[in-house]
Amino acid sequence: MREQDNEWSLDFTLPIMALLKSTGNETAAYLKAREICHSNRLLESCLNACNGSMEIEIIRLGLRAWDKTCQGLEEIRDELPCWKKQGYVITDSCSSHTTRLRNSMEFFARNVSMSSLPRVCSNFDEFSNCFIEAYGRFCGHSSLKLTEKMFEANKEAMFKMVRLKFSRQYTIPDACTGTIIRRDADSSDISLSILSFPFKLAILSNFDAMTEENGNKIGYIGAISYTAGTIIGSGIFVSPKGILTHAGSIGLSLAIWVGSAVIAMLSGLVFVELATSIPESGSDFAYINFVKWKPLAFAFLWLSNLVEASCSCAILFYTFGEYMVEALDPLNLDLSSTKRHRLEQLFGFALLWILMWANFFSLKRWASKIQIGITIAKLFSVSIIIVTGFYFLFFKGKSDSFESSKVWKNTQSKPGEIVLAIYSGIWAYAGYDTLNYGTEDVDPKKLKKIMPMAVIGGLTIATIVYILANIAYFAVLLPDEILDSNAVATTFSKKTLGNFYYAMPAIVAILMIGTINSDIFSWSRFIVSGARAGMMPRFLSLIHIENESPRTGILFHVFAAIIFSFIGPIDTLMNYLFVTGMLRQAVTVAALIYIRLKKIPVSSSALRLPIFIPVLVFVISIALVAVPAFQDLLATGVGVGMLIVFLFAYFLVIWPNYDWSFLRKIDESFTQFCQKLFVSVIDEGPKIVYGNANENEKSKL
């Protein structure tokens, strides 16, 4: 209770202390206060156009005090280092006064009894004097004079509001018209006032409400677009032969496409439960860290961010460049291999910078709209292949491949080959967990509905597209033609669409924009999650003060991808990480099972699956780790070796809890520099109340 009173007194006396606590340092608190000043000016201009109701006048009282605060914000800024350092010591020294004032105010709020108001006033005077003296004792004369003026402004505004609200029904006691005992300045000298208690209710809560509904969150359509757009990548146009290679026949290939979709759906639902149980961004890292498996969380975090994320993004934007240059081939530009390579890089880098810039701003206004548009274009492009294939199937009589004697021809019976075919199928459906990386960017009021809708809707769309596209391919192309082709969509177009096949590389390139956009969205949130957990530098946890974009995380991811694009055969490096990627998912699912068995409290809005589904997904994940591991021992050894290196780094750097003061000072300085450069604050994560585990049983999927 005492700790709660101290927290309350921090908010009540100097709410900028709450800003210091939530943002992490003085610069961030100052920037946040400056942003509130700007928002208040906008609100005041809006209020001036409204009728003069009592409620508006109450808000205006708060705004006037805030105007004076904003005029003197630089003076407050000079005192912030001491206030941050001594804040809890000061509040603890006045805890008894805090308790008395809080109780009297709560009693008045419940009963609206004028007889209790003098007690509130006298308690406020005692409370004020205690804090003024404490700030003077611990932080010096300047802090004493500043806090003296602030408390007087608080009291003046508070009881003006009370008189405005109740004077028509009640007689306001004279005891509440006096001044603070220590005050030695004329009221006209009151130049500073951070938030008073009623101001916080009337203004700051209004500001928070505005930012919550300011269009920075992903809604239903955006969520489905991110999921479907990530799953349906360029592979369906370029190389759908992976499953056919291991399955052998058309019939088994189509069956594995369906079976893989079922497995992906079960896995996706498991991640829905994780997202609603632990509504934090960061996907696997957030969930593994939640159950305190910190060494594994740290190792997967750094391995994923430094290698997997950078390599995957580099491959994506470089492939985009290749297809854009290939689309220029009909122009006969006669490019040398060096110039062609440079042009491919130029296209890739240009796209990356454009998408980075779009992700710097509001998701709903920019990045999400790009994703929706690209997903629609992607579905339209696939529909060209599907409609063309079905035209040849039903109107041209191209049904030879689906005759009973051919559909199961060359079917593989080796368990190892079938498992590898399933592995390829599940890889094709990867992306169902995209929103888990940025759960906090999903509208929190609708998270429980949006997450399952995005996973089920996105996977359903992807499954229908994949099945119909493969049927279209098999209607036109023989299995051997598919296996011999490096770009199945181009081969298909040459046989069916005439000269239009020249446009196919450009179409594939444009459709890759959605995949790269999702990549930036996902991995930047992954970085922020790790940084605010203290496992990456603090500057990577910054988010923009208005639109909450993780600008430093986005920039870090983009720069890392560009650097990795110059190091050589990064696709080989990615092959080494397939096993560790699947292992990370297995550990994540194991974390959910652990939560369920130990009945660890999670969010009260969690959706719950029958326990056999997470267990089944865990068994499948282990199988998908084991089979490829034995198929390619070298790749497995390199991937696991890199994981062990980062595990060793955890026990060397994090576990001993050394005071790396020189690194901390560098990080703090760079964090403050980035805060000013990107107008950002430190993201402390969502304020989540994890309820009783038994209560969560009521909410089932």
N, C-alpha and C positions, 0 to 999 in steps of 0.2 A: 504494500500500500504506500509506503514511504517513497519507494522508487517511482510509483505512478504519480504521486504528488509532485515530486521533483520534475518529472517530465511535463506535468501540467503547468508548473510555475515557469518553466523555460518558455513555453508557448505563450503564457499570459503576460509575463513581464517584458520580455524581448523576443518576440517571435522570430527575429532574425537569428536567434540561437537555434531555433528549429531548422532554419535554412542552413546554418553552419553544419548541423548534424546530418541533414539529409543530402547536402551537396558535397560535403567532404572537406572544403577549405574556404578561406576567406574570399578568394577571388570568385569562386562559384556563387557564394552567398550574395556577394555584391552584385554580380550579374543578374541573379534571380530577382533581387530587390529592384534593380533597375528595370527589369522586364515587367514587374508588377506595376511600377510607376507608369510605364508606357501603356499597359492595359487599362489602368485607371483613367488615364487621359482619354482613351477611346470610350470608356464607359461613361465618363462625365459628359462628353459631347453627345452621347446617346440620351442620357438623362435630361439634358437641356431641351431636348425635343419632346419630352414627355410632360404630362400634367403633373402638377405639384402635389402628389399624394403624400400621406404620412410616411409610407414605406420609402419613397424616393428621397424625402427629406432626411430620413435616417441614414440612408446610404450616402447622401451628400455630406453629412457630418463626417463620416469616415473618410470620404475623398478629400475633404479640405485638410484634415490632419495629414493625410498621405501626401498632399501637395507640398506641405512644409517639410515633410520627411525627405521627399525627393530633392528638394532644394538644398538640403544639407547632408546628402548621402555621403559625400567625400569625408566629412568629419567623422561619421560613424565608421567608415572604412578603416580609419587609422586605429580605432580601438578594437577592431574585430580579432586580431591575433590573441590579445589577452582574454577577451570574452570567450573565445573558443577554448583556450587553455584552462581558464578558471571557472567556466560555466557551472559545472556540476558541484564544485566546491562551494560556490556562492549559493546555489539553490539549496544545498544540503544545510547550510548554516541558517537558512530561513524556513526550514521545513515545517516547523510548528505554526508559523504565521500563514504559510501556504494552506495547511490543512484547515485552519479556522476560516480563512476567507473562502476557500472552495466550498466548505459545508454551508456557510451562510448564503452564498450565491445560489447554490443548488436548492436550498430551502426556499429562497425567494422565487426562483424560477418555477418551482412546483406549485407554490401557493399564491403567488402574486399578492403577498400581504405587505401593506405599507408599514405595519408595525415592525416588520423584520428588516426594513430597508436601512434604518440608522445603524443596525449591527453590521450590515454589509459595508457601510461607509466607514465606520470606525475600524473595522478589520482591514479595510483597504488601506487606510492611513498607516496602520501599524505594519502591514505587509510592505507598503511602499518604503517607509523609513528604513526597515530592515535591509531591503535590497539596495537602496541608495547608499547606505553606509557600507554594505558589503562590497559593492562595486568600487567604491572609493578606497576601501581598505586593500583590496586585492589588485586593482588595476589603476589606481591613481586618481588625481583630482579631476582630470578631463573626463574620465568615465563617470565620476560622481556627478558632475554638472550636467552631462548629457542624459544620464538616467533620471536625474531629478526632473528635467524638463519633460522627458518622455512619460514618466508616471503622472505628472500633472496633466499633460495632454490626454492621457488615458482616462483619468478620472473625469475631467471636464467633458470629454466626448460621451463617456458612458452615461453620466447622469443627465446630460442634455437629451440623450436618447430616451432615458427613462421618463423625463418630464414630458417630452413630446408624445410619448406613447400613452402615459397614464394620467396626465394632469387633468384631463377632462372628467375622469371618473374618480380620481383620488387627489387628496392633498399631499403634495410631496414634502416630506419632513425637512425642516431647516438644517438638520444635521448633515444633509447631503449637499449643501451649497458652499461649504467651506473649501479651503485649500489644503494642500499637503503642508505639514508643519515646517519642513525644512526649506520650502520654496522661498527663494529670494530674488526672483525675477518677475517682472511684470508680464502679464499674460500676452502682451503683444510681442514679447521676446521669445515666445515658444516657437522655436524654428524647427524642432525635430519631433517626430512621432512615428515610431514603427507601429505595428498593429496593436491596437487595444483589443480587449476581449470581444466587444461587440463588433469592432471592425473586422476581426478575423472571421466572424460568422457571416457578416453582411458582405464583405468584399473578397477576402481570400478564398472562401468557399465558393463564391460565385466565379472567381477566376479559375479555380480548379475545375469547376463544372464546365466552363467554356473550353478549357484545354482538353477535357475528356471527350467532348463532342465536336472537336474542331476538325474532324475529317482526316485524322492521322491514322485511323485504325482500318483494318481490312474487314469488309463485310462478306456477305454470303457469296456473291458473284466473284469477287476478288479471290476469296479463299479457294473456291472450286477451280478458278483459272490457274492459280499458282500450283495446285496439286496436279490437275490434268495436264497443264502446260509443261510441267517438269517431267512427268512420266512419259508423255509422248514426245520423245526427242527425235533427233535426226536419224536414229537407227532404223526406224520403220521405212525410211526412204532409201537408206544407203546399204545396210547390211542385215537383213532379217534372216540370214542364212545360218546363224549360230545354232539355233535349235535344230534346224534341218540337218546340220552336219552331224550332230550326235544322235538325233532320233532316227534318221535314215529314211523315213517314209512320210508322206503327206499326212496320213491319218494320225500317226503318233505325234507329229509336229503340232497339229491343231489341238490334239488332246492335251499336250503339254502346255500350250498357250492357255487353255482353259484352266488346267490344274494349277499353273503358276499364278493365275489371277486369283484363284481361291486362296492360295497360300498368302499372296500379297494382301488380300482383303483381311484375312485373320491377323496378319502382322500389323496392318494399318489400324485395325480396331484396338489392338494392344497399345499402340501408340496414342490412340484417342484416350484410352483410360489413363495413360501416363500424363498426357497433357492436361486433362481435367483434374487429375489427382494432385499434380505438381504443376500448377499453371505458371511456369517460369520459362523464359526463353533459354535456348542452349541444348535442347534435345538430349542426346545420350549423356553429355557431360552433366547437365543439370540433374538428371535422374540418378546417375551413378554417385554424384557428389551428395545428393539428398540422403542416401543411405550410408554416408560416411566412408565409402570405399575410395578414399581420397588418392591413394597411390595410383590406382587404375584410372581414376578421373583425370588426374594430372597427366599421366602418360598418354592416354587417348587424346586429350586436349591438344597437347603440343605436337604429337605425331600427325594428328588430323589437320591442324592449322598450318604447320610449317611445310608439310609434304603433300598430304592428300588433297587439301583444299587448293593449294597453290598449283599443283600439277593438273588437277581436274579443270580449273579455270583456264590455265594456259593452253591445255589441249583444246578446250571448247573455242576460245577466241582465235586460236591459230587455225583450227578447222574451218571456222567461219571465213577467215581470210582466204584459205585455199579455195573454197567454193565460190567466193566472190570473184577471185581471179579467173577461175575456170569459166565463170559466166561471161567473162570478157573474151574468151577464145574465139568466138565467131568474128570478132573485130580484127583478127590477125595482127596483133600488136607486135609480134616478133620480139618477145622478151627473152633475154638471156636467163639462165637458171638463177643467177645472183639477183638480177632485177626482179624476177618473178618472186623470189623468196622475200625480198624487201617489200614488195607491194603487198604480199600476203600479210606480212607483219604490220604494215601500215593500216590495212583494213581492220585487222584484229585489234590493234591498239586504239584506233579511232572509236570503234564500237565500245570497247571497254571504258574509255573515258566518258563517252556519252551516257552509258548506263550508270556509271559511277555518279555522274552529276545528277541524273534523274533520281537516284536513290538517296541523294543528299537532302531531298525535300520530302514533302508529305507523301506517304505511301499511297493513300487513297487518291490523291490528286494526280500523281505522276507515275511512280513505278507500278502501282497496281493497275492503272489504266493501260500502260504499255503491255503488261502481262495479259490483260483481258483481250486487248486487240490482237496480240500475237497468237494467243490461243485460238481465237476465232479464225484467224488467217490459216493457222496450222490445220484446223479441222476442215476448212474449206479446201485446202490443198490436198489433204488426204482423201476428201470426198471425190476429187477428180479421178484419182487412181481407183477408188472403190466403184464409182459409177461406170468408169470405162471397163474395168474388169468384169463387172456383172453384165454389162452390155454384151461383151464377147461371150460370156458364159451362157446367157439365155437367148440372145438374138443371133449370135454367130455360131452357136453350137459347140463352143470350145469347152466341152465337159469331159474330154478324154482322161484328164488327170484324176477325175473323181469316180472313175469306173471301179467296181469292186476288186478287179484284178490288179489295179495299179495303186489304189489309195493306200494299201498297207504293204506295198512292195518295198523290200530292203529294210524292213523294220528292225531296229537294233534290239537285241535281247540281253545284252550285257548290262548288268546293274550299274557299273561305273559310268557307261556312256549315257544311260537314262538319267542318272543323277546329275551329270554335267549338263544335259539338255535342260533339266529343271532349273539348274543353277543359272543358265543363260536366260531362261524365261523369267525368273525372279529378278534378275538384274535388269531386264527390260522394263519391269514394273517399278523399279526403284524411283523414289521421289514422293511416295505416299506420306512420308514423314516431314515434308518440307515445312509445313506450318509449325511443327514442333520446335524447329530452330528459332522461330519468331513468335512464340505463343503470345507474348505480351503485346504484339502488334495486331492481334486479333481483337475485335470488339469484346471487352471483358464481360459485358452484360449478356452477350449472346454466345460466349465461348462454348457452353455446353451443347448448343445446337449447331454452331458453325463447324466445329471440329469433326463430328461424325458425318455431317452433310458433305464436307469437303472431301473426306477420305472415301466415303461410299460413292459420292457423285463423281469424283475425279477418277477413281479406279473403274467404275462402271463405264464411263466414257472411253477410257483408255482400252478396256477389254473389248468393247464393241468395235472400236477402231482397229485394234490389232487383228482381231479375228477376221473382220471383213476385208482388211487390206491383204492379209495372207491368202484368203480365198481368191481375191482378185489376182494376186501374183500367180497363184497356182493355176488359175484359169487360162492365163496367157503364156506363162513360162513353164518349161519342164524343170523338174528338180535339178537335173544336171546344169541347166542354164543358170539357175539361181546360185548353185554352188560355185560356178565358174565366174560369177559376176562380182566385181568390187563395189558396184553401185546399182543395186537391183532396180531402183526407181528409174534410173537412166536407161537401163536395158529394157525395162517395161515400156517406157515412153517411146523408145525407138521403134518398137514393134507395133505400137497402137496409136501414137499421137503425131507421127510424122515429124516435121521440123520443130514442133513444140518442145521436143526433148531438149533443145538448146536452153530452154528457160529453167529446166529442172535444177541445175546447180544454184542458180540465183534464188529459187524458191526454198531449197534446203537451207541456204545461208540465212535467208530472212527468218525462217522458222527457228533457227538456232538462237535468235535473239532472246526468245522467251526462256530457253534453258539457261543462258548466261545470266539473264536478269534474276532468275530464281537462285542461281549459284551465289550471286552477290548478296541477295537478301538472306539466304540461309547462313552462309559462313560468317558474315559480319556480325550476326546475332550470336553465333557460337563463340566468337571472339569476345564480345561484350560479357557474355555469361561467365567465361573463364576469368576475365579481368576483374570483375566485381567480386568474384570469389577469392581474390587474392592470389591466383595462380598464374596471372600474366601481368605485365606492367599496368599501372593504374590508368595511364592516359588512354588506354584502349577501352575503358569503361565509360567514356564520355558520350553523352547524347545531346543533340541540339536542344536548346532551351525552349523552342516553340514546337517543332514538329517531331522531336524525339528520335531523329535519325542518328544512328551510331556512326558519325562521319569519320572519326579516327579509325574505327574498326573496318569500315568500307575501304578507306585509303590504304590501310595496312594490307588488307587482302589483295587489293588491286596491284599494289607495288610488288608484293611477294610473287604474284602470278607472273608479272612482267619479268622479274628477275629469273624465275624458274624457266621461262620460255627461252632463255639464252644458254641454259646449261647443257643442252644436248638431248638425248633420247628420253624425254620425260615419260613417254608411254611405257617404257620398260620399268621405270620407277613406280608407275601406277600399278603395274602388274604385281609388284612385290607387296602392295598394300591391300589387295583384294581380300586376302585371308584375314588380315587384321581388321579390316572394315566389317567383315561378317562377325568376327569375334567381338567387336565392340557392340554390335546389335545383340549378340547372345548374352553378353554381360548386362546390357540394359534390360532385357526381358527378365533375366535372373533377378535384377533389382526389384522389379515389380512383384515377382513371386515372393521375394523376401519381405517386401512391404505387406503383402497379403497374409503371409504365414505368421509374421511377428505382430500383425495388427497395428502397424505404425500409423499414427494419425496423419491423414491427408486432408485436402480441401473438402469442405462439406458438400461441394457441388460435383464431386467426382462421379463419373459413370463407371459402373462395375460390370465386368464380364464374368461369366462362369469361369471358375479357376482352371478348368481343364484347357481353356483356350490359350492362356499364357504358357501353360506347361507344354502344350502341343507345339506352339511357336518356338519355345526354347529348344525342344528336341530337334525340330527342323533346322533351327539355326546352328546347332552343334553339328548336325549332319553336313550342312553346307560349309562348315569350317573344315571338317575332317576330310571329306572326299577330295576337294581341290588341294588340300595340304599334302595328301599322299600322291596326288597326280604330279605335282610340281614341287619337289622338296627344296630346290634352290630358292624359288620365289618365297616359299613359306619360311625358310630359314632367314632370309634377308629381312622380311617383314617382321617376324617375331623378334629378330635381333634388334631392329630399330625400336620396337616397343620396350624391350629390356633396357636399352640405353636410357630412355626417358623415365622408366621406373627407377633406375639407378640415380638419375638426376633429382628425382623427388626426394629420395632418402639422403641425398647429399646437400640439397639446397633448402628444401621446405621442412622436412621432418625434424632436423636438429633445432629449428626455431632460432637460428642465429640472427643477430641484429646487423643486417647488411646496410649499415647507416649510409655509406657512400652511394650505394645503388638507390636507396630510398630517396636520398636528397636529389639525385639526378632525375628520378622518376617524378618527384613532386615538382621540380622546376619545369620539366618538360610538360607535365600535366597542366600547370598553370599557363604555360605558353600556348598549348593547344586549346585551352578553355577560351583564351582571348581570341585566338585565330579563328576558331570555329563557333564561337558564341555558344559554348556547351557547358554542361554541368555533369558531375559524376552521377552515374546511374546506380542507385543503391538497391535496385530490384523492387518488385512489387511487394506491397504490404499484405501478405497472405496470412490468414488465420487458419491453421490446420486443426480440424475438429476431431472429435472422438471417432475412432475407427469403426465402432459399431454403428454410428449414425450413418456412415457412408453406405452401409448395406441397403439402405432404403432407396438409393438411387442407382438403378441398374439399367444397362443398355438394352 
